[in-house]
Amino acid sequence: MDSSWRPERTVSCPYCGEPFLLIVDTDCAEADYVEDCPVCCAPIEVAVRWPLGAEEPELALRRGDE
């Protein structure tokens, strides 16, 4: 894992459905954090998992009220 690699991903907000550019936190193999949607300002729970040997992390977004 390259800790300086900071991928940008276009994702859709699980609240409003609008796409936006997300800078994925890849400072460690696993990360959970909250990112506010830049369109509707809703808090999105972001889960990042970087499996051993993978070239890119796995990314999951979900609503905070689920």
VMD Tcl script that builds the backbone (N, CA, C; Angstrom):
set m [mol new atoms 198]
animate dup $m
set s [atomselect $m all]
$s set {name element resname resid chain x y z} {
  {N N MET 1 A 0.844 -1.187 0.000}
  {CA C MET 1 A 0.000 0.000 0.000}
  {C C MET 1 A 0.880 1.237 0.000}
  {N N ASP 2 A 0.580 2.141 -0.892}
  {CA C ASP 2 A 1.321 3.391 -0.998}
  {C C ASP 2 A 0.528 4.471 -0.274}
  {N N SER 3 A 1.010 4.917 0.899}
  {CA C SER 3 A 0.247 5.863 1.716}
  {C C SER 3 A 0.152 7.253 1.090}
  {N N SER 4 A 0.940 7.538 0.057}
  {CA C SER 4 A 0.840 8.842 -0.590}
  {C C SER 4 A -0.188 8.835 -1.719}
  {N N TRP 5 A -0.671 7.669 -2.114}
  {CA C TRP 5 A -1.652 7.561 -3.183}
  {C C TRP 5 A -3.011 7.979 -2.669}
  {N N ARG 6 A -3.601 9.017 -3.239}
  {CA C ARG 6 A -4.892 9.525 -2.768}
  {C C ARG 6 A -5.852 9.549 -3.953}
  {N N PRO 7 A -6.558 8.454 -4.145}
  {CA C PRO 7 A -7.424 8.378 -5.319}
  {C C PRO 7 A -8.623 9.312 -5.225}
  {N N GLU 8 A -9.011 9.782 -6.363}
  {CA C GLU 8 A -10.231 10.558 -6.480}
  {C C GLU 8 A -11.238 9.666 -7.177}
  {N N ARG 9 A -12.418 9.560 -6.608}
  {CA C ARG 9 A -13.468 8.729 -7.189}
  {C C ARG 9 A -14.732 9.557 -7.349}
  {N N THR 10 A -15.403 9.360 -8.452}
  {CA C THR 10 A -16.723 9.949 -8.616}
  {C C THR 10 A -17.716 8.956 -8.035}
  {N N VAL 11 A -18.475 9.408 -7.058}
  {CA C VAL 11 A -19.452 8.570 -6.357}
  {C C VAL 11 A -20.794 9.286 -6.364}
  {N N SER 12 A -21.840 8.560 -5.998}
  {CA C SER 12 A -23.172 9.163 -5.895}
  {C C SER 12 A -23.592 9.217 -4.439}
  {N N CYS 13 A -24.187 10.304 -4.048}
  {CA C CYS 13 A -24.675 10.471 -2.684}
  {C C CYS 13 A -25.807 9.480 -2.418}
  {N N PRO 14 A -25.744 8.726 -1.312}
  {CA C PRO 14 A -26.824 7.785 -1.005}
  {C C PRO 14 A -28.119 8.479 -0.549}
  {N N TYR 15 A -28.081 9.777 -0.332}
  {CA C TYR 15 A -29.277 10.539 0.039}
  {C C TYR 15 A -29.949 11.147 -1.196}
  {N N CYS 16 A -29.220 12.010 -1.896}
  {CA C CYS 16 A -29.828 12.752 -3.006}
  {C C CYS 16 A -29.533 12.145 -4.376}
  {N N GLY 17 A -28.552 11.229 -4.447}
  {CA C GLY 17 A -28.232 10.566 -5.701}
  {C C GLY 17 A -27.322 11.343 -6.633}
  {N N GLU 18 A -26.959 12.559 -6.248}
  {CA C GLU 18 A -26.109 13.386 -7.105}
  {C C GLU 18 A -24.659 12.884 -7.079}
  {N N PRO 19 A -23.989 12.858 -8.239}
  {CA C PRO 19 A -22.579 12.470 -8.269}
  {C C PRO 19 A -21.689 13.603 -7.763}
  {N N PHE 20 A -20.570 13.222 -7.140}
  {CA C PHE 20 A -19.574 14.201 -6.709}
  {C C PHE 20 A -18.218 13.525 -6.619}
  {N N LEU 21 A -17.176 14.324 -6.588}
  {CA C LEU 21 A -15.810 13.820 -6.522}
  {C C LEU 21 A -15.412 13.640 -5.066}
  {N N LEU 22 A -15.000 12.440 -4.700}
  {CA C LEU 22 A -14.597 12.114 -3.337}
  {C C LEU 22 A -13.108 11.795 -3.315}
  {N N ILE 23 A -12.368 12.445 -2.434}
  {CA C ILE 23 A -10.966 12.103 -2.200}
  {C C ILE 23 A -10.984 11.010 -1.141}
  {N N VAL 24 A -10.558 9.812 -1.505}
  {CA C VAL 24 A -10.622 8.659 -0.614}
  {C C VAL 24 A -9.436 8.663 0.340}
  {N N ASP 25 A -9.714 8.565 1.642}
  {CA C ASP 25 A -8.669 8.501 2.665}
  {C C ASP 25 A -8.040 7.116 2.626}
  {N N THR 26 A -6.778 7.055 2.220}
  {CA C THR 26 A -6.079 5.769 2.119}
  {C C THR 26 A -4.815 5.758 2.969}
  {N N ASP 27 A -4.835 6.457 4.082}
  {CA C ASP 27 A -3.655 6.515 4.938}
  {C C ASP 27 A -3.384 5.203 5.671}
  {N N CYS 28 A -4.374 4.310 5.706}
  {CA C CYS 28 A -4.184 3.024 6.368}
  {C C CYS 28 A -4.989 1.963 5.613}
  {N N ALA 29 A -4.849 0.707 6.003}
  {CA C ALA 29 A -5.515 -0.393 5.305}
  {C C ALA 29 A -7.030 -0.340 5.472}
  {N N GLU 30 A -7.509 0.215 6.576}
  {CA C GLU 30 A -8.941 0.348 6.815}
  {C C GLU 30 A -9.233 1.718 7.401}
  {N N ALA 31 A -10.303 2.325 6.924}
  {CA C ALA 31 A -10.698 3.632 7.452}
  {C C ALA 31 A -12.214 3.763 7.390}
  {N N ASP 32 A -12.777 4.361 8.416}
  {CA C ASP 32 A -14.194 4.691 8.468}
  {C C ASP 32 A -14.283 6.158 8.862}
  {N N TYR 33 A -14.991 6.929 8.067}
  {CA C TYR 33 A -15.128 8.349 8.366}
  {C C TYR 33 A -16.418 8.884 7.763}
  {N N VAL 34 A -16.774 10.103 8.112}
  {CA C VAL 34 A -17.988 10.743 7.603}
  {C C VAL 34 A -17.578 11.892 6.692}
  {N N GLU 35 A -18.208 11.929 5.539}
  {CA C GLU 35 A -17.966 12.980 4.548}
  {C C GLU 35 A -19.325 13.591 4.221}
  {N N ASP 36 A -19.438 14.901 4.264}
  {CA C ASP 36 A -20.704 15.553 3.931}
  {C C ASP 36 A -20.854 15.666 2.417}
  {N N CYS 37 A -22.053 15.382 1.927}
  {CA C CYS 37 A -22.344 15.537 0.504}
  {C C CYS 37 A -22.216 17.017 0.148}
  {N N PRO 38 A -21.464 17.354 -0.903}
  {CA C PRO 38 A -21.325 18.764 -1.277}
  {C C PRO 38 A -22.589 19.339 -1.918}
  {N N VAL 39 A -23.545 18.483 -2.254}
  {CA C VAL 39 A -24.785 18.947 -2.879}
  {C C VAL 39 A -25.871 19.159 -1.835}
  {N N CYS 40 A -26.180 18.110 -1.031}
  {CA C CYS 40 A -27.289 18.212 -0.076}
  {C C CYS 40 A -26.826 18.326 1.380}
  {N N CYS 41 A -25.527 18.255 1.618}
  {CA C CYS 41 A -24.904 18.407 2.941}
  {C C CYS 41 A -25.203 17.270 3.918}
  {N N ALA 42 A -25.781 16.179 3.456}
  {CA C ALA 42 A -26.078 15.047 4.327}
  {C C ALA 42 A -24.784 14.310 4.693}
  {N N PRO 43 A -24.703 13.757 5.909}
  {CA C PRO 43 A -23.502 13.038 6.331}
  {C C PRO 43 A -23.461 11.621 5.751}
  {N N ILE 44 A -22.437 11.329 4.984}
  {CA C ILE 44 A -22.277 10.029 4.338}
  {C C ILE 44 A -21.199 9.246 5.086}
  {N N GLU 45 A -21.521 8.022 5.477}
  {CA C GLU 45 A -20.538 7.153 6.124}
  {C C GLU 45 A -19.716 6.473 5.027}
  {N N VAL 46 A -18.412 6.677 5.088}
  {CA C VAL 46 A -17.497 6.121 4.099}
  {C C VAL 46 A -16.668 5.031 4.768}
  {N N ALA 47 A -16.621 3.853 4.140}
  {CA C ALA 47 A -15.788 2.751 4.633}
  {C C ALA 47 A -14.788 2.395 3.534}
  {N N VAL 48 A -13.511 2.413 3.895}
  {CA C VAL 48 A -12.448 2.093 2.953}
  {C C VAL 48 A -11.723 0.858 3.458}
  {N N ARG 49 A -11.561 -0.129 2.595}
  {CA C ARG 49 A -10.824 -1.344 2.923}
  {C C ARG 49 A -9.836 -1.597 1.799}
  {N N TRP 50 A -8.577 -1.776 2.157}
  {CA C TRP 50 A -7.548 -2.021 1.161}
  {C C TRP 50 A -7.025 -3.434 1.380}
  {N N PRO 51 A -7.592 -4.433 0.653}
  {CA C PRO 51 A -7.165 -5.818 0.824}
  {C C PRO 51 A -5.697 -6.000 0.458}
  {N N LEU 52 A -5.058 -6.912 1.129}
  {CA C LEU 52 A -3.649 -7.217 0.893}
  {C C LEU 52 A -3.448 -7.601 -0.568}
  {N N GLY 53 A -2.539 -6.954 -1.226}
  {CA C GLY 53 A -2.220 -7.247 -2.614}
  {C C GLY 53 A -3.092 -6.550 -3.640}
  {N N ALA 54 A -4.122 -5.849 -3.216}
  {CA C ALA 54 A -5.003 -5.148 -4.157}
  {C C ALA 54 A -4.348 -3.861 -4.634}
  {N N GLU 55 A -4.628 -3.495 -5.880}
  {CA C GLU 55 A -4.069 -2.266 -6.431}
  {C C GLU 55 A -4.852 -1.032 -6.007}
  {N N GLU 56 A -6.136 -1.234 -5.708}
  {CA C GLU 56 A -6.992 -0.121 -5.286}
  {C C GLU 56 A -7.828 -0.543 -4.087}
  {N N PRO 57 A -8.231 0.413 -3.275}
  {CA C PRO 57 A -9.071 0.080 -2.114}
  {C C PRO 57 A -10.516 -0.186 -2.518}
  {N N GLU 58 A -11.221 -0.921 -1.674}
  {CA C GLU 58 A -12.661 -1.106 -1.816}
  {C C GLU 58 A -13.324 0.046 -1.078}
  {N N LEU 59 A -14.399 0.549 -1.630}
  {CA C LEU 59 A -15.058 1.734 -1.088}
  {C C LEU 59 A -16.548 1.457 -0.944}
  {N N ALA 60 A -17.101 1.768 0.222}
  {CA C ALA 60 A -18.539 1.618 0.457}
  {C C ALA 60 A -19.067 2.906 1.075}
  {N N LEU 61 A -20.175 3.412 0.521}
  {CA C LEU 61 A -20.832 4.592 1.063}
  {C C LEU 61 A -22.223 4.202 1.525}
  {N N ARG 62 A -22.635 4.754 2.659}
  {CA C ARG 62 A -23.992 4.483 3.122}
  {C C ARG 62 A -24.530 5.668 3.910}
  {N N ARG 63 A -25.825 5.675 4.011}
  {CA C ARG 63 A -26.499 6.722 4.770}
  {C C ARG 63 A -26.254 6.536 6.255}
  {N N GLY 64 A -26.155 7.628 6.965}
  {CA C GLY 64 A -25.964 7.553 8.401}
  {C C GLY 64 A -27.201 7.119 9.149}
  {N N ASP 65 A -28.374 7.178 8.512}
  {CA C ASP 65 A -29.616 6.816 9.183}
  {C C ASP 65 A -30.082 5.390 8.862}
  {N N GLU 66 A -29.216 4.598 8.250}
  {CA C GLU 66 A -29.579 3.199 7.945}
  {C C GLU 66 A -29.273 2.285 9.105}
}
mol reanalyze $m
mol bondsrecalc $m
mol representation Tube
mol addrep $m
